[in-house]
């Protein structure tokens, strides 16, 4: 659940874990729908028969599908500054897709607040590091640094 905190409290959280999301099942239907949205129908994602004979033994989620779930996970455990009226994705810094997510796996996000920077004109840039874990696997699926710009109340 998202927490609304004063800015000085958010700044105290820099370098600490903001939370762990709930586990989320990555099923074939979700992968197929992502393939339809992105027009990425590579066989390792959507052809269960061919993928069973491939390098991963089954279909795997798109790396960008895993990455695209960061906003969803953030909504479960994120921190929002008091007075924020709008939030926008501002971009990504380093992104690494380290381990494929086999269809049927469950993933979760461990989020760390990395930086909080006041940008003037009522803007606050919050950087978070996300480690997307695969249940039962030591190596994560993804590690990414995400930037969120909060537009603050003026006046």
CORPESUL-V521447 format. One record per pair of residues at least 24 apart in sequence whose C-alpha atoms are under 7 Angstrom apart, sorted by the first residue. I is the first residue (numbers start at 1). GAP is how many residues later the second one is. If there is no record, write none. Layout:
BEGIN
i gap
I GAP
I GAP
END
This chain:
BEGIN
i gap
1 74
1 75
1 76
2 73
2 74
2 75
2 76
2 77
2 78
3 75
3 76
3 77
4 75
4 76
4 77
4 78
5 74
5 75
5 76
5 77
6 75
6 76
7 74
7 75
11 105
13 100
14 99
14 100
14 101
15 97
15 98
15 99
16 96
16 97
17 94
17 95
17 96
18 59
18 60
18 93
18 94
18 95
19 58
19 91
19 92
20 57
20 89
20 90
20 91
21 52
21 55
21 56
21 87
21 88
21 89
22 86
23 83
23 84
23 85
24 82
24 83
24 84
25 79
25 80
25 81
25 82
26 77
26 78
26 79
26 80
27 76
27 77
28 75
31 30
34 31
58 44
59 43
59 44
60 40
60 41
60 42
60 43
61 40
61 41
61 42
63 34
73 36
83 69
83 70
84 66
84 67
84 68
84 69
85 66
85 67
85 68
86 64
86 65
87 61
87 62
87 63
87 64
88 60
88 61
88 62
89 58
89 59
89 60
90 57
90 58
90 59
91 55
91 56
92 53
92 54
92 55
93 52
93 53
94 50
94 51
95 48
95 49
95 50
96 46
96 47
96 48
97 44
97 45
97 46
98 42
98 43
98 44
99 40
99 41
99 42
99 43
100 41
101 33
101 40
105 29
105 30
106 28
106 29
107 25
107 26
107 27
107 28
108 24
108 25
108 26
109 24
122 29
122 30
122 31
122 32
123 26
123 27
123 28
123 29
124 25
124 26
124 27
125 24
125 25
END
